Amino acid sequence: MRTTCPVNLITVDANAVRIVALLVVVIVGLFLLSGNPLVILALAPDFLVRAAGRPHLSPLARLAIALVRLTRVAPRPTDSAPKRFAAGIGLAFAVTAGVLALAGLTIPAAVVAGILLACAALEGLAGFCLGCRVHALLPRPVRGPRAAGSA
């Protein structure tokens, strides 16, 4: 299993990513405490812009970057492609939990939100990105001179 893979040669600061994950934990926790679907659905646009590779449009990413600058922690670059993939998974979980809650299916919504919370907590507290691990298992398109030829 590949743990690092420079897929797109674009990096993000792992410190900011971990802070974003902790902010997601707080927001999902608020959803679980309040039961208000709008709380978790508010995460959807943020996940969407990060999954689309536009973290400068993400309020959570901007806050995290500001906190990293404020603390003057040395940047820790990491490949952005797995993080974008993980944000896409987060988007799917947030929307699913929100829609389930809107439909009155509170227990399934809480289960989905709980999985999202657990994954975000793993990233935020331990630096372990489950979505990134899944991303490393996905097949990559073959590029370069050998792509057109046989074996």
C-alpha positions in Angstrom: 0.0 0.0 0.0 1.3 3.4 -0.9 1.3 5.9 2.0 2.6 8.8 0.0 2.0 9.4 -3.6 2.8 12.7 -5.4 -0.2 12.5 -7.6 -0.7 16.1 -8.6 2.5 17.7 -7.2 0.3 20.3 -5.4 0.8 20.4 -1.6 -1.2 21.6 1.4 0.0 22.2 4.9 -0.8 19.1 7.0 -1.1 21.3 10.1 -3.9 23.3 8.5 -5.6 20.0 7.4 -5.6 18.7 10.9 -7.1 22.0 12.3 -9.8 21.8 9.6 -10.5 18.2 10.7 -10.9 19.4 14.4 -13.3 22.1 13.3 -15.3 19.5 11.4 -15.4 17.4 14.7 -16.8 20.4 16.5 -19.5 21.1 13.8 -20.5 17.5 13.6 -20.6 17.3 17.4 -23.0 20.3 17.4 -25.2 18.5 14.9 -25.3 15.4 17.0 -26.2 17.5 20.1 -28.8 19.7 18.4 -30.2 17.3 15.8 -30.5 20.4 13.5 -29.8 19.2 9.9 -28.8 22.7 8.8 -25.7 22.4 11.0 -24.2 19.4 9.2 -25.5 20.6 5.8 -23.5 23.8 6.4 -20.4 21.7 6.0 -21.4 20.6 2.5 -20.2 23.8 0.6 -17.0 23.8 2.6 -16.2 20.1 1.7 -17.2 20.8 -1.9 -14.8 23.7 -2.5 -12.0 21.7 -0.8 -12.7 18.6 -2.8 -12.7 20.8 -6.0 -9.2 22.0 -5.1 -10.2 25.5 -4.1 -9.3 25.7 -0.4 -9.0 29.5 -0.6 -12.8 29.5 -0.8 -13.2 27.3 2.3 -14.0 29.2 5.5 -12.7 26.3 7.5 -9.4 26.2 5.6 -9.0 29.9 5.8 -9.5 29.8 9.6 -7.1 26.9 9.9 -4.4 28.7 7.8 -4.8 31.8 10.0 -4.4 29.7 13.2 -1.3 28.0 11.8 0.2 31.4 10.9 -0.7 32.8 14.4 1.0 29.9 16.1 4.0 30.1 13.8 4.2 26.3 13.4 6.5 25.2 10.6 4.6 24.1 7.5 4.4 20.4 6.8 3.6 19.9 3.1 1.6 16.9 2.1 0.2 15.9 -1.3 -3.2 17.5 -1.9 -4.8 14.8 -4.0 -5.6 12.4 -1.2 -6.9 15.3 0.9 -9.2 16.4 -1.9 -10.5 12.8 -2.2 -11.1 12.7 1.6 -13.0 16.0 1.3 -15.2 14.4 -1.3 -16.0 11.5 1.0 -16.7 14.0 3.8 -19.1 15.8 1.4 -20.9 12.6 0.8 -21.2 11.8 4.5 -22.3 15.3 5.5 -25.0 15.5 2.8 -26.2 12.0 3.5 -26.5 12.7 7.3 -28.3 16.0 6.5 -30.7 14.5 4.1 -31.5 11.6 6.5 -32.0 14.1 9.3 -34.3 16.2 7.1 -36.3 13.0 6.4 -36.8 12.4 10.1 -34.4 9.4 10.1 -32.5 10.6 13.1 -30.7 7.3 14.1 -29.3 6.6 10.6 -28.3 10.3 10.4 -26.5 10.1 13.7 -24.7 6.9 12.6 -23.5 8.5 9.4 -22.5 11.7 11.2 -20.7 9.6 13.8 -18.6 7.9 11.2 -17.7 11.4 9.8 -16.9 12.6 13.3 -14.7 9.5 13.9 -12.8 10.0 10.6 -12.3 13.7 11.2 -11.1 13.0 14.8 -8.6 10.5 13.5 -7.2 13.1 11.2 -7.3 15.9 13.6 -5.9 14.1 16.7 -3.7 11.5 15.2 -2.9 12.7 11.7 -4.4 9.5 10.3 -6.5 10.1 7.2 -8.7 7.1 6.4 -9.8 8.7 3.1 -6.2 9.2 2.1 -5.6 5.5 2.8 -8.5 4.5 0.5 -7.1 7.0 -2.1 -3.8 5.2 -2.1 -5.6 1.9 -2.9 -7.3 3.2 -6.0 -5.9 2.4 -9.4 -4.0 5.2 -11.1 -4.2 5.9 -14.8 -1.0 4.9 -16.6 0.9 7.9 -18.1 4.0 8.4 -20.0 5.7 6.6 -23.0 4.7 3.1 -21.8 1.0 4.0 -21.7 0.5 3.6 -25.4 2.6 0.4 -25.7 2.2 -3.0 -24.4 3.7 -4.4 -21.2 
